[in-house]
Amino acid sequence: MSKEFNGIFPVIVSGLAQKITTEQSLDEETVLRRLYASKLYALLEQEDTGVWQFSVSYLYEKYKEEIETGQITFPD
């Protein structure tokens, strides 16, 4: 894992969890449990996917997409 990934990954996950908490009015424990179980998180924690390079706002939209449809689509 690169130093960049190791440094930014916790920041991205924390920001995403905070955005989900705020936008969906859920408690932090519920948000973290759901986020860690998501397909998005599985992609986020893999450096080679590059998903960790997207903004928190974009990742939140992808999280909502997964919750609503069960799928996640990314641009080519």
N, C-alpha and C positions, 0 to 999 in steps of 0.2 A: 504494500500500500504506500502511496506517495504521501509526503508530508502535507501537501495541499489538501488531499482528501481527508487525512486524519485530523487536520485542523478545522476544516469546514463542515464535515459530516455532523458533529454534535450541534453546531450552530444551526444548520439547516433543520435538523430534526426538532430541536427546541423551538425554533421559530414556527415550524409547521404545526407542532402540537399546540402552541399558544394561539395560533390563528384558528385552528379547529375549535379549541376551547371557547374562544371569543365568538366566533361566527355561529356555532351550534349550541351555545349555552350549555355545555356539558362540563362535568367535573374533570379535573386533570387525570385522575386514575382511569376513568372510562375512556378518555381520549387516548391515553398511552396504550391501554390494552387493545383498543381497536386499531390504532395506528400500527403497533408492532405485529398485529396479525394480518395486516393488509398486504396485497400484492405489491402495492406501491413501495412500502417499506422494504420488502424483499429486493426490489430493484434498486432502491436508494442505497442500500448497504453494500451493493456490488459496485466497486469503483469503475469497472470496465463498461458498465451500462451508460455512464455519463449522466444519469438522471439527477445526480447530486448537484449538477451545474445549473439546473433550472432555478428560477426564483421561488421563494416561498409562496407567493400568490399563485403562480402557475401550478406548483405542486398541490396546492389546496384545491384548485380546479380539477386536477387529475384525481385527487382523493375523492372528491364529490362524485366524479364520473364513475369511479370504481364502486362506490357505495350505491349509486343509483342504477348502474347497468351491469355491474360485475366485471366490466372490461376497462382497460386503460388503453388509450390510443395516443401515440406520440407522432409528431411530424417526422418525415424522413430526413 
